[in-house]
Amino acid sequence: MDTMTLAPPPSPASPPAPRTAAGATSRWARLLRGPHGDPAWARPALVGLLVATGALYLWNLTASGWANSFYSAAAQAGSQSWTAMFYGSSDAANAITVDKPPASLWVMALSVRLLGLNSFAILAPQVLMGVASVGLVHASVKRHWGAAAGLLAGAVLALTPVAVLMFRFNNPDALLVLLMTAAAWATVHAVERGSTRWFVLVGVLAGLGFLTKTLQVLLVVPGLGLAFVVAARTTLRRRLVGAVAGSVAALVSAGWWVAIVELVPASMRPYVGGSQTNSFLELTFGYNQLGRINGNETGSVGGGNGWGETGILRMFSTSIGGQISWLIPSALVLLAVGLWLRGRAPRTDLRRAAYIAWGGWLVVTMLTFSFMAGIFHEYYTVALAPAVAVLVGAGAVEAWERREQSIGSVTLAVATATAAVWGFILLSRTTEYGWLRVAVLAVGLAAALLLLVIARVHRRAVAVIAAAAVLAGLAGPAAYSATTLAEGHTGSIVTAGPSTGGPGGGGGPGDGGMGGGRGTPPQAGGGTTTAPQGAGGPGTGGGTGTAPQGRGGGMGGLLDASTPSTEVVAALSEDADSYRWVAAAVGSQNAAGLQLGTELPVMAIGGFNGSDPSPTLEQFQQYVEDGDIHYLVAGGGMGGGMGGSGSSSQITTWVQANFTEVTIGGTTFYDLTQPIKSSTTSTSTGGTTDV
């Protein structure tokens, strides 16, 4: 018979274990070592920076509780209803949206769906956005200036006080900053490769930024677009085509959602919060754009000097300076010198292109913030942080490479001395850092003097001088950041660092009365001369229990939510399935406190300020007739401020005249299922009777 020769079966020990282990070790070694040509310390240092940033931002995270309850309630609603999540509704029954597009809410709502409704689920996504932003800043700078420059830039961003605040808070700014940073990073690649596809990615990221905080993302577009058109490594025709393609990509990536909102009949979607005509386009180009610039914001609670003095020095004012301005003077010096040093470079010079992109971001955004007369909060300045970080990291290394020339040594000395002197001034605005301010000034000026003669210094001292300069620049913001980490922050208006005195807690005279959520707020328009009723206990006419702990804004429930008592939660939860909304409250924050406490839909009458025409009196009366709403919270909101709707006042007047007042756990409600039978009828549940 024929025979077949069979190969012996492979040995069970093949391949040998030592080779597998060696291969794995080699792969891990390559991963840790990073790209070919990087110094051995580069990748481990990056990993250390990102891990340290994540640990820093996660520390004491839940001390802020719900943080901004306005957005936390919308995230809770989105976790219960896909429709609410899509539109960014304040409640799962879809009465009204928040006054921003919903992209940041999508992230939080998904987190809540995954982890349940709790402080960590709300705030952890912003921490991840912060770590990612630091990584992108590092990558953008390292690409053309080296690993040391990338690490310095990443550290500057990670320790900027307002960044530490906002990457641990649930406002849309964290996602906006991440998307803008990613767009700038993609621009670096688009310029280097002369790639239309990469610039289309820039447009997509800008469009997603629009869906996060509308037109603020456009502040970075001039710098990014100019860098691509001027320096991309391709022909002029392809550069112009790429710019157009990026613009179209931005329009499409943002416009699809806007088109849906505008085309869906109003009866089939929630009311667009912040608008007076139920239009997202009106919200975008009115309240959230032109109104922010000229101060004419229909339905707002203030404008003009109510939000701080405008002018070229606004970013350095008492209330704002400690948030962001520590290294802005140095960044501007380094930007100017960097552009001068690259002045004779070829058109396609990548370093000059980066200066144009990030420098344009800084200058355009800073000027806009400095002169806008409408609503302005200190935390908006987080949008400057990545640009400042990049320019400091890149510009410092640009000068360091020329340290043996007078242009390099003088630039380094001026940038270091400027940072030290300005850090001393900022630290002097508070009483908490007496010794530190002196140390910053002394170390910084000493380092600056030594940098002037760095070419003559012994090489062993060079690293010490460089470290001293970096320490002098970062010690002040690091101290402010440490104070920020130690506290919880709640409400609609929050600030980083310690109080610097003056009105509003975050500023001195002339800096505005809204900073930090402390002090006396500016008066609302429309003739209002006193703060509205709102959150509080019995006798205030509103509120839902205990105010949350932490620094934040109040204004009687307009700027912060309160925590409902157990009696209130029990009463609203009873027979909740019978109602579309278990309660209604004037103003979104008043509604948010109840909603987060019960995890049930609560209608925010009039949106954030109580000044939107949603619902109208007739619509509310129909809801009551249909049995859709159980209770109305007494008081709250601003009503028709700055020309806004008076619907909320009409609704409360009608309810007070027609329904029974009840006190539940110390909070006043009107039971919309109990029409008044006599003028003296009043009941109480879990509290005292008010007659």
Buried (B, 14 or more C-beta within 10 A) or exposed (E): EEEEEEEEEEEEEEEEEEEEEEEEEEEEEEEEBBEEEBEEBBBEBBEEBBEBBBEBBBEBBBBBBBBBBBBBBBBBBBBBBEBBBBBBBBBBBBBBBBBBBBBBBBBBBBBBBEEEBBBEBBBBBBBBBBBBBBBBBBBBBBBBBBBBBBBBBBBBBBBBBBBBBBBBBBBBBBBBBBBBBBBBBBBBBBBBBBBBBBBBBBBBBBBBBBBBBBBBBBBBBBBBBBBBBBBBBBEEEBBEBBBEBBBBBBBBBBBEBBEEBEEEEEEEBBBBBBBBEBBBEBBBBBBBBBBBBEBBBBBBBBBBBBBBBBEEEBBBBBBBBBBBBBBBBBBBBBBBBBBEBBEEEEEBBBBBBBBBBBBBBBBBBBBBBBEBBBBBBBBBBBBBBBBBBBBBBBBBBBBBBBBEEEEBBBBBBBBBBBBBBBBBBBBBBBEBBEEBBEBBBEBBBBBBEBBBEBEEBEEEEBEEBBEBBBBBBBBBBBBBBBBBBEBBBBBBBBBBBBBBBBBBBBBBEEBBBBBBBBBEBBBBBBEBEEBBBBBBBBEBBBBBBBBBEBBBBBBBBBBBBBBBBEBBBBBBBEEBEEBBBBBBBBBBBBBBBBBBBBBBBBBBBBBBBBBBBBBEBEBBBEBBEEEBBBBBBBBBBBBBBBBBBBBBBBBBEBBEEEBBBBBBBBBBBBBBBEEBEEEEEBBBBBBEEBE
